[in-house]
Amino acid sequence: MKFIRSYILLLFIVFFSLSLFSQTKRARDYGIEIGVLKTGPFNSITDVEGVKVGHTTLNKGNHIRTGVTAILPHTGNLFQNKVPAAIYIGNGFGKLTGYSQIKELGTIETPIILTNTLSVPTASNALIHYTLAQEGNKEVYSVNSVVGETNDGWLNDIRGQHVKELDVLNAIKNAKTGFVSEGNVGAGTGTSCFGYKGGIGTSSRVVPKKHGGYTIGVLVQSNFGGVLQINGVPIAKEMDNYPRDYKYDVDGSCMIVVMTDAPLNSRNLERLAKRAMMGLSKTGGIASNGSGDYVIAVSTAKKNWVPYQSKGLILRTEELKNESITPLFLAVIEATEEAIINSLFAAKTMTGIEMRKRKSLPIEEVVAIMKKHNAVVPKD
């Protein structure tokens, strides 16, 4: 009898854990299909082969609501095999580290870390320690760490600087392919978006085979404001809660990370990154004066990896022609828009420091508005 009770208790714990950590329904689960291109199998940044994502979530007491998200372009030693990259600044009220060297050399040599504003130095130091400790890096004396941030100080005790180096290293260590948790996780734990609870969101697009069949994956840390719309439907206006007199707080930030397996150089990656901001604008974001809106774009195409040390004077790479890149522009716009919307759909109501509350998006009301505008695809 004791064994049976223990077995039942174990089953309860398993099912409770699965319900606690299972994926919240995403926009597409409600028939909200953004854009015209197909998604990858996970509709995630990890649909780009080799890309991994890891989170460390700090949700403690009534005041710590923050965390770390790590994005790895490939599973090898990034310092020894750098990848083409570019950064586009939509609005520069932010603290992104590593920009100038990426602008100058066009490559990235560490994982990308997202966290809160006051934890950028800690995350940068952790990336340095991570890189120096990797096998083969004994002769490395300079590391260009890449860390982006948004300010989660409305819900989080940001002045407490609770993110530690170990949290960053654990996010990197736990990074995996496939399913990516969204909403109140990692760097999105304490963020806000359009006056609702924001968070981590992701999406992907695959361009048709005749255009190369390349995959674009996007991950966002949503923490910004504006006048919310979804797939062209004026949600905020319909709910009558948009800022008629503009006496409102739209300041915040949005970090956007773009990965693609298309063979792009830094110049065309920057062009791609610019289009991601168009995806943000389609959600109603306005990149306000106090918003730090950055896009980091990376090509994972293996033939274009840049070795730290190589023989010879010439580096031979492949490059997609300028006139062949337009389908990727469409893909990144659609994926960015959907990633932001997914961050809202996945986020849950949260209470934080000083008992401040940020409510989740009222999904039932939103879906009803979408149906009113014939913007929901009926499910079979």
N, C-alpha and C positions, 0 to 999 in steps of 0.2 A: 504493500500500500504506500509505503514511504517512497519507493521507487516511482510509482505512478504519479504521485504528487510532484515529485522532483521533475519528472518528464513533462508534465503539464506546465509547470512553472517555466521550464526551459523553452517550450514552444511559445508561451506567452511572451517571453523576453525577445525571442527571435522575431515574432510577428510584430511586436511593438517597435523593435529597432528598424525593421523594414519599413514600417509606416512612417517612422520619424524621419528617416533619411531618404525615402523614396523621392523621385523626381516629381515636382509639382507640374501640373499640366502647363504646357507651353502654348503660345499663341496658335500654332497650327492644330493643336488638339481641339480647339474650339472652332476650327474651320476658317481661321484668319490666315490666309496665304498671301504673304507679301511678295510682290514682284512676279516675274514670269520664268525665271530660271529655276532649275531643280536644285535641291539641297543635296549634300552628301549624306551618307548613311546615318550619321549621328547628328546632322545639322549643327555642327560644332567646328571650332577651330582645329580640333584634332582630326578632322577629315583630311587635312593636309598630312600626307604620310610623314611619320617621324616626329611630329609635333606632340609635345606632352604638356599637361597643365597640372599644377599641384596647388593646394590651398593649406594654409594654417589659419584657423578661425579662433579668435579670442573673444569669447562671450562669457564674461565672468562678473559675478555680483550684479550690482545695479548701475555700474558706471563704465565697464570695459566692453566696448562694442567695436572691435577693429580686427585687423588681420593682414595676411600676406597672400598674394597670388603670384605664382611663378609660371612663366611660359618658356619652354625650351624648344628652340627651332629644330634641333636634332639631338640624338642621344649620345653623341661622341663628345670629344674635348673641343668646346667651342673656341677656345683661345687658339688651339693648334689648327683648327679648320673653321675659319670665320665664314660668315654668310653675308651676302649683299643686303644692305639695309638703307633705309632713309627715314627721316622724321619730318613731319609737316606740323607746323604750329598754327592751329586755327585761331586761338587766342592765348597769349603767353603769360597769363597770371598763374604761374605754376612753378614747380621746383623739379623738373625733370633733369636727371643727371645723365651725362654721356653724350649730349647733343653735338657739341662742337667737333668731336673726333669722328662721329658718324657722318656729319656734314662734310668733313674734310676728306675722309678716306673711303666712305661709302660701305663700311662693313660693321658688323656687330660681333663681339667676341665673348659675351657672357649671356647667361639667361636673362630674360626680362623680368624684373620684379615690380609688382604694383603693391602699394601700401598706403598709409596715411601721410599727410604732409610733414609732420614732425618726426616721422620715422625714416625719412629718406636717408639721412647719414648712417643710421644703424644698418639699413638694408644694403647700402653701398659698401660698407665695411664688411658685411657678411659675404657679399659677392666677391670681394677682393680675397678674403680668406678661402672661400670655396675654390676660386681659380688657382691660387697659389698652391693649394693642397692637391690639385689634380695631378695624376701621374703624367710625367712628361713636361711639367711646367717648372722644373727646378731652376731654370735659367731665365725665368720671367721676372722682370723688374718694373713693369708698368701694366696696369689693368684699367680698361675703360668700362667701368660698371654702368649698367643701364637700369635706372630706377625711376618709375613714374608714380604719381600720387594724386589723390583727391583728399579734400578736407572733410573728415567725418566728425568734426567737433560738436555737431548738434546732438548726436546720440552718444558719442564716445568721449571719455576723459582723455582728450588728445594731449593735454599738457602733461599727463602722467607718463607719456612715452613708453607704453607698455609692451610694444613690439621689441623683442630681443633678437640678437643674431641667430640664436638657435631656432627661432620661429621661421626665419628666412631659410635657413639651411634645411629645416624639415619640409618646407613647402617644395623646395627643389628635390629633396630626397623622395617625397611622396608623389611627384609628378608622374602622370601616366597618360597613355593614349585612350581613345574611346570616349566613354561617357564623361561629361564635365558637369559638376554640380554648379547650380546657378542660384541667384538671389542672395540671401543673407549668409554668404560664405566668404572666406578669405578676405581680400581687400574690399569686398562689397558688404562686409558685415554691418557697418554703421552708416552707409551712405543713403542719400535721399535723391529723388528724381521727380521733377514736376510736382513737388509738394507731397509726393507719396514716398513709400519706402523703395529705394533703389537697390542696386547690388551688381553682382556679376551676371553677365548675359553673353550668349554666344550663338553663332549661326554660321552657315556656310553656303556656298553656291558652286555648282559645277557648270562650266561653259560647255556648249555643244562640241562634239568631237570634231566637227568641221572647222572649229575655231581653236582647236588644240586640246580640248577636253580637260583643261586645267581646273584646279580647285582653288577657291578663295575661302579662307576661314577667318572669322573675326571674333575677337573677345573684347568686351567693354567692361569698364568699371564706371557705372552711371551715377553721377552725383551733380546734376545740373538742372536748370529750369527753363521755362518758356511756356508755350501754349500747346498742350499735348494734342497730337493727332495720331491716328493709327491707320496706316494704309490709305491715307487721304481723307479719313473721316474725322471731322472736328470734335473730338471727344470732350475737350475742356469746354468748348463753347456749348455743346449739347448739355453738359452737366451744369452749365452756368457758374462755373467756378474759375473762369479764366480772368486775368487781371485787367478789368475794364479801365481802371484809372492808373495802371502801371505802378501802384504803390505796393510792390511785392518784392520778394527776394528770389531772384533767378540766379544769383551768383552760386558758383560751385565749380565743378570740373567734370570732364569726361576723358578718361584714358581709353584710347582705341588701339588695339594691337591687331595687325593684319598679317596673315601668313599666306603664302602661295607657293605652289610647286612650279609655277611658270618661270622660265629663265629670264628674269628681269635684272637689269643693272640698277645702281642707286638712283640714277636720273629718272628712270621710268617707275621705280618704286615710289619716288616722291610724287610723281604724277598720280599714281594709284592712291597714295595717302590723301592727296587733296580731295579725291572723289569720296573718300570715307566721310569727310565733313558734310558732303551733300546728303549722305544717309542720315547723319545726325539732324540736319535741318528738316528732313522729311518727317521727323518725329515731333517737330515744333520747337526744337532747341534753337537758341539765338546767339550762343557764344557771347554772353554778356561781358561787361567790362571786368568783372571779378571772376571770370571763369577761366580755368586752365584747360584748354582743349588741345590735346596732342594726339597725333597718329604716328605709331611706329609701324613701318611696313618692312617685311622681310621676305626674301626669296630663299626657299629651301632647296632649290634645284642643285643636285649634288655636283654636276659638272661645273657649277659656278662657285663652289666653295673656294675660299682663298686660304691656302696654307700659310702658316706663320713663317715657315722656312721652306724654300724650294730652290732647286737649281735652275740656272738660266735666267735670262733677262725678260723673257716674254711669258705672260700669263694668258693662256688660251681659254676662252669661255664661250658660251652660247648666249645669244641675245635675241629676244623676240622683237620683231620689227615694230616700229612705231605704229604703222597702220594696222597691226594685228592686235593691238592692246585694247581697243574699244570694248570688246565683250567683257574684259576684266574690269573695266570701269563700271559697267552695269552691275557686274557681280558684287563688287565691293560696296556699292551703294545699297543694294538690296540686303546684303548680309549685315551691314552695319545697322540699318534701320531695324531689321528683325532682331538682332542681338540686343539692342536697347529695349525693344518691346518685351523680349523674353526676360530681361532683367527685372522688369516691372511685374510681369506675370508670376515669376518665381518668388519674388520677395514677400515676406510675411510682416505683419504689423510688429513693431518693436518699440519697447520702452527702454530708455537709456538714462544717462546721467541727469540728475535733477528731475527725474521722473518725466522727462520729455518723451513724447510719443510721436511716432511717425506711422501713420496708418498705411496699410497695403492698398494697392489699386483695387477699387470695387469691381471685380471682374464680371460679376453677373450683370451689373449695370452697363459696363462697357460692351459686353457681348450683345446685350439688348439693343444698344445704340448702333452697333455694327450691323445687326440684322435689319434694323430700321432702314439703313442705307444700302441694303442688299450687298453688304461687304463680307458676308460669311458664306463659305462654300459648304453646302449640305453634305453631311457624312452619310455614307451608304448604310 
